Amino acid sequence: MALQDQLKKINIDNIDTKGLYLKDQSNIFSKKEINKSDLKKIDYENIDIVLKFYFRNKQIKKTLKYQNITGLQAVKNAASKRNELNAELSVTGVIKKKSFKSLNELWDDYMEFKSKSLSEKNIYTTQKSYGKWIKNSIGEMEVRKIMTSDIQEIVNSILRQGLQPRTAQTIKQLLRPLFNYSIDIGLSETNPAIKVNLPNFDNTVNFDLSEEKRKKLIEEIGKYEPLKYRGIMLFLFTGRRLNEVLTLQWSSISIDNKIYTIEAVYNKIRRRQDYRLSEILEEFLKEYGIMKAGYIFPGEKTAHVTANTFRQHWKQVIKNAGIEKMRIHDTRHVIGNYLVNNGATLEGVGKLLGHSGIGVTKRYAKPSLETADKLLNEYLNLPC
């Protein structure tokens, strides 16, 4: 789709939206002009608003990017930014571009921008990876002078040390969006991270739990005390990631509609998602005591229960169930395997687990040999 076809004119009563256009890359809107009620469809999504206005007979165009805010908030901010740019042009005659002496300075600015859409945990791990592999190697280089070969050398060094290929992949995952950001703000023209070569590797994690052990674990979870930690486990066994559960707030729960929401800032795919509040979760919340606000699982000395605190309770419950070793995240593999082997589609499992696509779901859900044999027998019209 051509850029011009993606641009939808924004028209909102009581707000000066002249020259504001939504970049509708996902083709959400079929019409050419959108209003206030339309904006609700893009709440908490990645929002791109294009500013177009004229100065001294020359068209000025700038794209503003927003994350983790409502569509209306984005439009109001864009309108304010347009006014600032107009004022800056009137005084100086030019729009001042951001200037950075080094990649490290660009990184700091980028992380300040990204911090609005990342959880504290993600910010910590991202900063740690950058500091370990990039900061002291090419961090002091001028952004425009960094070449693909500079980044490739970091990747090659990691592989020479015998570290996992997925560690090398982290470098590209950090630098590719960083240089895209550099292009967006007019600092770079190309992205040197795109052509970095990575080795092929299988990132599939295989974990299986017998039906007997699965039932025993659910039984032990159902009677685990304290009740707070039982609740965390129940949410995990309905498909949620640990950080999504620990940061869940009462404002995200709708008992009447039987729905709960994981906000984009706490969601791995950075997209606001709604899930059905199952009967077992509703019963737990009522027993636990429903509140109006705050974290559902508050910590003793922290805003909410931390992963380290919960990990001790997880070790205890799997010990009670007679399971020697099982990571917290393996609950998602157990769910995926069980559902696929009982007839669920990958699309359905992916929705339950909050995946961005079925390619990710395939790593979690593995059909068993018995399921494969059953499918073959049905295909050949043989008795199972």
C-alpha positions, 0 to 999 in steps of 0.5 A, a space after each residue: 500500500 502506498 504511503 498516501 493511501 495509508 494516511 487518514 486525515 484526523 478530524 476531531 471537534 474542539 481540537 485543531 487537527 489541521 495537518 494531522 494524519 494517522 499512518 494506518 499501516 494495518 489498514 484498520 480504517 476503510 475511510 479516508 477521514 477518522 474522528 474521535 470515536 474511531 481513535 478508540 480502535 488504536 488505543 495502546 497500539 503503536 501509533 504513527 501520526 504524520 504532521 504536514 504543514 507549509 513554511 515559506 511555500 515548502 511542505 514540512 512533514 514529520 512522523 511522530 511515534 507513540 506507544 502505550 497511550 490512547 489514540 486521543 492522547 496521541 492526537 493531542 500531543 501531536 497537535 501540541 508538537 505541531 504548534 511547537 515546530 511552527 513556533 520554532 520555524 518562525 524563530 529560527 527558520 529551521 527545525 533543529 534535529 537531535 544531535 548525538 556524538 556517540 552511539 551511547 548518547 543515541 542509546 540513552 535517548 532511545 531508551 528514554 523513548 522506549 521506557 514508556 512502553 517497557 516494563 521495569 524488568 525489560 528495561 533492566 535486561 535490555 540495559 544490561 545486555 547493551 552494557 555488556 556487549 555494545 557499550 564498550 565496543 562500539 558505544 563511543 563511535 559516531 553513529 553515522 560511522 558505524 558499519 555492518 562489519 563493526 556489529 558483525 565483529 561483536 557477533 563473531 566475538 560472541 560465537 568465538 567464545 563458545 556462547 549460545 547463538 541466541 546470545 549473538 542474536 541479542 545484538 541484532 535485536 538491540 541494534 536493529 530497532 536502535 538504528 531504525 529510531 536513528 533513521 526516524 529522527 533524521 540522524 541516519 539514512 541506513 540501518 547497518 544492523 539489518 545485514 548482520 549474519 547470524 547462525 541458524 539455530 533451533 530455539 525450540 524448548 522441549 518440555 513435557 509432563 505426563 498426564 498423571 503429573 499434570 493432574 497432580 500439579 493442578 491438585 497441589 496448586 488448588 490447595 496451596 497456601 498462602 492463598 495469594 501465591 495459589 492465585 498467581 499459580 492459577 493465572 499461570 496455568 491459564 496461560 499468562 506469563 509470570 510478569 503479566 500476573 505479578 503486575 496485574 491490577 484490580 483496574 484491569 479486572 471486570 468481574 461483570 464482563 468476565 474479562 481481564 486485560 494485560 496492558 501493552 507495557 506488561 505484555 511481551 508482544 507490546 499489545 493490549 490484550 483481553 482474556 476471558 476470566 475463567 470460572 476458576 479465576 473468578 472463584 479465586 478472586 472472590 475468595 481472595 477478596 476483590 478490591 477497587 484499585 492497586 496490584 492484585 498481588 502486593 508484596 510485603 516490601 515491594 509494590 507487587 510480589 517479585 519473581 524471586 519471592 514467587 520462585 520459592 513458592 513455585 519450587 515448593 509446589 512442584 516438590 509437593 507434586 513430585 516433579 523434579 524440575 520444571 521452570 515457571 515458564 514451562 506452564 505455557 508449554 504444558 498448556 500448549 501441548 495439552 490443548 494441541 493434543 486434544 484437538 485445539 488449533 494453533 491459532 486458538 492456542 496462540 490466542 490463549 497464550 498471547 502470541 503474536 503469530 502461530 510461528 511462536 506457538 509452534 515452539 510451545 505446542 508439540 503434538 505427541 506421537 500418539 496424536 500423530 498416530 491417531 491423525 494418520 489412522 483417521 486419514 487412512 480410515 483405520 481403527 485407532 
